[in-house]
Amino acid sequence: MNRTIQFFFLLFGASLLSMSCQDVIEVDLPPTEKRLVIDALIPVPDNDSSNIVARIRLTETTDYYADSVPTATGAVIELRGETSTFRLDEEANGYYSTVVPREIIMNEMMSLTVIHKDETYRSTTLYVPSVSIDSLKQGDKSLFGGDETEIIIAYKDVAPREDFYLFNLDRGQFLTSEDTFYQGQAFSFSYFYENIEPRDTLDIQLLGITKPFYDYMSIVINQSGQNSGNPFAAPPSDIRGNIINETDEGHYPLGYFSISQAYYENIIIE
């Protein structure tokens, strides 16, 4: 999300009593142009359900000093397959949802249409397969001798398919991976969490994604510093996804439209 920058000027001085002082000055920067943020990552769980809940969230960008992120209400949102169209119902907090048959969402080209404030946004995507998480266990290592908690994630890539993955590691943490160096092989890696307590539960999600979405998420993760808790909510610069504004090309939205097979596992910290 495009936000203005907050500058901190630290003014240090020493008094006769050897006391220091610090002033914080907030610069009055002009507001940025509002843009629609479309969080349209639709996970398709690997289970026996015949219907998939497609949930999309709309918010708007805001200035840096704002206390909250405004949600976008009153939008008209449709998901259209090759044979059927599904209207999303508005829920609370900017969410919209509908139910789509699994057979359609997995096998048909899906189109997204969002109409908000007299502007029309569109995108298309295909379902992307993934692989299951083979094991999820707690390790005993740490980074730089700290008190981080190590979680070891193992999975096996499928050959000869070229795969790109997105890991939702819970607590606002995301990671991307490509199978360039482990295609068709078993692979594992360690991820280190801070501020994790015994009996805490971590819910891990592994999704298959396209190369363009992999590139997009890699940039967002790098720029966000993993601080936002939502990769669609607050990248520090405008990172354009695969959704276009047909009404005004220059007033493009932020966010991405993706339909991904998802595998889930959880672990309770010891």
Sequence and secondary structure as in RCSB ss.txt:
>XXXX:A:sequence
MNRTIQFFFLLFGASLLSMSCQDVIEVDLPPTEKRLVIDALIPVPDNDSSNIVARIRLTETTDYYADSVPTATGA
VIELRGETSTFRLDEEANGYYSTVVPREIIMNEMMSLTVIHKDETYRSTTLYVPSVSIDSLKQGDKSLFGGDETE
IIIAYKDVAPREDFYLFNLDRGQFLTSEDTFYQGQAFSFSYFYENIEPRDTLDIQLLGITKPFYDYMSIVINQSG
QNSGNPFAAPPSDIRGNIINETDEGHYPLGYFSISQAYYENIIIE
>XXXX:A:secstr
               TT                  EEEEEEEEEESSS SEEEEEEEEEE   TT SS  B  S 
EEEEE SS EEE EE STTEEEEEEEHHHHHHS EEEEEEETTEEEEEEE EE    EEEEEE S  STT   EE
EEEEEE  SSS  EEEEE STT EEEEE TTTTTSEEEEEEEESS  TT EEEEEEEEE HHHHHHHHHHHHHHT
T SS TTT  SS    S EESS TTS  EEEEEEEEEEEEEEE  
